[in-house]
Amino acid sequence: MGKNLELAIGVLNGVLGDYLERTDNGLAMPMELVHRGKAGPRVVLLVHGLGCTESIWTFPNGDDYGALLARDLGYSPVYVRFNSGLAIEENGAALARLLETLCATHPVPVEEILLLGYSLGGLVVRNACRVARREGHGWLGRVRRAIYVATPHRGAPLERLGRSVARLLLASGDPYARLAADIGNLRSSGVKDLGDGDPIPLLRQIRHYLIAGTSDAMVPVPSASDAWKSGPVKVLEGVGHVELAHHPDVYTQIRAWCEESSS
């Protein structure tokens, strides 16, 4: 599959992914794990955000956080590719069960799992951990830390604004306004879920780390930095939402946290 086509399908899944799934459309992306590099006992799991694929992590030179962690700290990178338009809770449950399979089938015993979620992917990570605790999954005991990059823990204001506009259009009584509202409401469950964030506290047995950017219009710093004071926060000046998925300063901080907690 060409890169541009892959990106287009990622966007389509983000916008209409639940519809594609419901209608059994072949363009719906099944959740799968993409392995790169040598399999080892320490795994870093990279979970992309809304409307993209694992290519969102890629630097211009072809590196990404997973490849750099493999080079510098010996992690085995595993990338999650999934339909980001499905409900976050649904994707979280699917990921939790997929990680059980990963631990059972990995070529070497998995000793540690580092969770790295970008934007909506961070909320999927949170839901996966919650499902794993509820269902008694073994993989959760291998997770020492989770790092959230530009994740809207308190919700995305732009999605909440979209809801308000849709309600106003529906209440106007104008048939054209109502049509515009109906079209707007076709957006996927994944998009709608972003407006709410995740109000349930993070699991205490995992160390949580949060990264935000001051130029992120999609996920402002107060949402990405999580007011529950659940862990260390790094705020990068002048860095926007997409940049945070492949920025050298983000990687520097990720590596520092991993080295610090490994010492």
DALINCOR-V168565 format. One record per pair of residues at least 6 apart in sequence whose C-alpha atoms are under 7 Angstrom apart, sorted by the first residue. I is the first residue (numbers start at 0). J is the second residue. Records with the same first field share a line. If there is no record, write none. Layout:
BEGIN
I: J, J
END
This chain:
BEGIN
6: 51, 52
8: 26
9: 50, 51, 52
10: 50, 51
11: 50
12: 27, 50, 82, 83, 84
13: 49, 50, 82, 83, 84, 187, 189
14: 50, 84, 186, 187
15: 84, 186, 187
16: 27, 82, 83, 84, 85, 187
17: 84, 85, 187, 188
19: 26, 27
20: 27
27: 82
28: 81, 82
29: 81, 82
30: 80, 81, 82
31: 79, 80, 81
32: 77, 78, 79, 80
33: 77, 78, 79
34: 76, 77, 78
35: 76, 77
36: 75, 76
37: 75
38: 75, 106, 107
39: 74, 75, 107
40: 107, 108, 109, 110, 111
41: 74, 75, 109, 110, 111, 112
42: 74, 75, 76, 77, 111, 112, 113
43: 65, 74, 75, 76, 77, 112, 113, 114
44: 76, 77, 78, 113, 114, 115
45: 77, 78, 79, 114, 115, 116
46: 78, 79, 115, 116, 117, 120
47: 53, 79, 116, 117, 120
48: 83, 117, 118, 119, 120
49: 83, 119
50: 83
52: 80
53: 78, 79, 80
55: 244
56: 63, 64, 244, 245
57: 63, 245
58: 245
63: 245
64: 250
65: 76
66: 76
68: 74
69: 75, 76
83: 189
84: 187, 188, 189, 190
85: 187, 188, 189
86: 188, 189, 192
87: 122, 123, 189, 192
88: 123, 126
90: 123
91: 123, 124, 126, 127
92: 126, 127, 130
94: 127
95: 127, 128, 130, 131
98: 138
99: 136, 137, 138
102: 109, 138
110: 141
111: 141, 142
112: 141, 142, 143
113: 142, 143, 144, 145
114: 144, 145, 146
115: 145, 146, 147
116: 124, 146, 147, 148
117: 147, 148, 149, 150, 244
118: 148, 149, 150, 151
119: 150, 193
121: 147, 150
122: 150, 197
128: 139
131: 139
142: 205
143: 205, 206
144: 205, 206, 207
145: 205, 206, 207, 208
146: 207, 208, 209
147: 208, 209, 210
148: 209, 210, 211, 243
149: 210, 211, 218, 223, 240, 243
150: 218, 223
151: 196, 218, 222, 223
152: 196, 197, 222, 223, 225
153: 195, 196, 197, 198, 222, 225
154: 193, 194, 195, 196, 222
155: 193, 194, 196, 217, 218
156: 194
157: 217
158: 191, 193, 194
159: 194
165: 180, 183
168: 176, 177, 180
169: 176, 177, 180
206: 230
207: 229, 230
208: 230, 231, 232
209: 223, 224, 231, 232, 233
210: 223, 224, 232, 233, 234
211: 220, 223, 224, 233, 234, 235
212: 220, 234, 235, 236, 237, 238, 239, 240
213: 220, 234, 235, 236, 237, 238, 239
214: 237, 238, 239
215: 238, 239, 240
217: 240
224: 232
243: 249
END
